[in-house]
């Protein structure tokens, strides 16, 4: 008889939990095909986190395809963002769509960044509008943070940072950065300046995917004359990295 072939599921799961991941995966792989879904339904999030890395590609794909929406959402929340994105990227689109609204916002943002444009649009279309907007905003903030890092700046998200704010350290200065999608600078400047005050940073930078409005640029000019270093710049993709770097440098000179 194959291991686990006629063994009660409760006994099999107990064995899975008491053996090494490699041995546990072997038990699952040796089960009759019709019993694997029953066993997978009994696995907890911690079981899955332990077992999936030890499974071969074929078995891993099979197990992932059997996960319920609840199991998949819990698993994504339990994994580091990069690992969750790698896992979700291997799933069929319909399975990702079923769980999209239940994923942590950083995971959705990172997943969107990793997807081609057509899959991005498909995923956003099945999400609740508020969740989709937050995810899309998070994607932009993530891309801007990566661009800031390419400018040789140290980028972090301190525990006391307001939502959507990153802290940049460059040339000994601390600069709060607010990256806001679909904004002409009015929201981003307000958020960056408020964050600089709360976090006692030296300067503030607003980054938007639209050209900052004239009155926003005028406000920033006047603020700098009054000794409050703040600037606004447009960034869409890596073609604008130079503008972003110059905006940072201008704040510390």
N, C-alpha and C positions, 0 to 999 in steps of 0.2 A: 504493500500500500504506500502511495506517495505520502511524504510528510504533510500532515495537515489535511490529507484527503478526506478522511471521515472524522477527524478530530472535532469535538465541539468548538465553536468559534471562541467562546470565552477562554477555553484552555489554550487555543492557538494564540490568541492575543496576549495571554499571560506569557507564553513562550517568546513571542516577538519582543516583549518588553524586557525579558530577562536575559536575552542573548545579545551578542554584538550586532551592530547594524548590518554587517555583511551576512552573518548567519540568519538574521531576521528577514532580510531581503530574499535570501535563498528559500526560506520557508514559504514566503508569499509566492515566489516564482514557481515553486513546485506544486502549488495548489491546483485543483481542477478549475478550469476557466469559469465555471458557473458559481464557484465559491468565493472568488476574489472580490467581487463587488460587495458581498456580505461582510468580508473581513475589512475592506477599506472603510465601510460605513462605521465600523467600530473604532477606527483609529482616531486618536486625539491629535490636536495640533502639535503637541510636543513629540508624539510618535512620528508624525510626518516630517517634522524638522530634522529628526534624527535619522530617519530611514531614507528619504529621497536622495540625499547626496551619495548614498552607497549603492543605489540602484543603477543599472545600466540604462542607456538611452531609451531602449525599447520598453523596458519595464516601467521606467519613470514616466514615460509618455502615457502608458496604459493606466498607471495608477492615477496620474493627474486627471486623465479623462473621466475617471470614475468619481472624483471628488464632488460633493454637493456644493452649492453656492455658499452655504455657511462655512464648510470646511475650507474652501478656497479663500474666502475673505479673512477668516481667522489666520490661515497660514500666511497670507500676504502681510497681515499686521504683525505677525510674530517674527518675520524675517527682516534683516537689514534691507534698506531700500534697493540697493544694487542687486541683491540676490532675488528679491521679489520681482523686480523688473525682468531679470533674466528668465525667471520661471514663467511669468505671464506672457512674455514674448514668444514662448514656444507653444502656447495654447491656441486652439482654434479661436477665431474672432468671436463666435457666438458665446463661447465660454467666458471670455474676457468681458464681453458686453453685459453678461448676466450679473457680473459681480462689480462692475465699474463704480456704481454709486456707493459701494460699501468699502472701497479702498481708501487708505489714508491719503490725504491730499498730496504729500510729497511723493508718494508712490505713483499716483496718477500723473503728476507733473513730469516725473522722470520717465514714465512709460511713454507719454506723448512725445517727449524729446527723442526717444529711441525709435519711434515709429516713422515710417514714410508718410508723406502728406495725406495720401488717400485713406490710410488706416487711422490717422489722427481724426480726420473728418468723420469717419464711421463711428469711432468711439465717442466723440463728443455728441454725435446726433442721438445716441441712446441714453445719455446721461440727463439727469434733471438739470434744468437751465442754471440754477444757482451753483450746483456742483460743477457743471461744465465751465462756467465762468471762472470759478475759483481755481479749477485745474489749469485752465488756459493762462490765467494770471500767474500761477505758480510756475508754469513752464517758462514764461518770459523772465520771471525773477531768477530762475535757475540759469538761464542762458546768459543773463547780464552778469551774474556772479561768476560764471566761467570766463566771461570776457574780462572782468576785472582781474581775475587771477592771471590771465594772459598778459595783463599790463604789469606783471611783476609786483602786484599788490597782495598783501596778506588779507584774505577774506574770511570772516567768521560770522557766526550768528550767536551773539552772547545771550545768556539766559534772560537778561532784562530787556532784550530787543523787542520792540513792538512788532506785530505781524507784518511780514513782507519787508522787513528792514535788515540789511546786512551792514556790518561794520568793516571798513577798509582801513588798514594801517599802511601808510606809505610815507617815506621820508620823515618818520617820527610823528606824523600827524594821524589822528583818528578821524575818519570821515564816515558819517552815516549816509547810506545810499538807499533811496526808495526807487524801485523800478516798477513802473505802472503801465500796463497795456491800455490802449484806447484812451489815452490821456494827452492833453496838450500842455501838461506841466503844472496845471493848477492843483491837482490832487497830489502829484509827486512832490512838488516843492513844499506844500504844507506838511506832508508826512515826513519828509526828510528833515525839515527844520524842527518840527516837534520832537522827532527822535533825537536829534543832536542836542536839544535842550535837556531832554530827559536823561540821556546817556552821557551828558557832559563831554560830547565830542568837540573837536576843533572846528569842524566844517560839515557842510551838508551838500549832497549832490542828488538832483532829481534826474532820473533817466526814463525816457518815454519812447514809444515807437512812432510818435508823431513829432513834427517840428514844434518846439515850445512856442506858445503864443507870445506875441510882441510884449504884451503887458507883463507876462511872466518873466521874460528876459529883462525888462525894465526894472521889475521888482528886485531881481537878483543883483543887478548892477547897483541899485540904491542900497541894498543890504550890505554889499561889499564895501561901499563907501563909508558906511556906518560901522564897519568893523565886524560884520557878521558874514563870514565867508560862506556863500552858497551859490550854486550854479545849476543850470539845467542844460541837458544835452539830449539829442535824439540818438537812439541806437536801435537798429533792426536786426543786423546780423554781423558776422565777423568783418564785413567790409567797412564797418563803422568803428572798429576797435581803436583806430588812431584817434578819432574824435573823442572817444571815451577816455583814453589815456591823457590826452591834452587837457580835458576838462578836470581830471584829477590833479594833474600837475599845476594847473592854473590856480587851484585853490590854496596851494601851499607856497606860492610865490607872491 
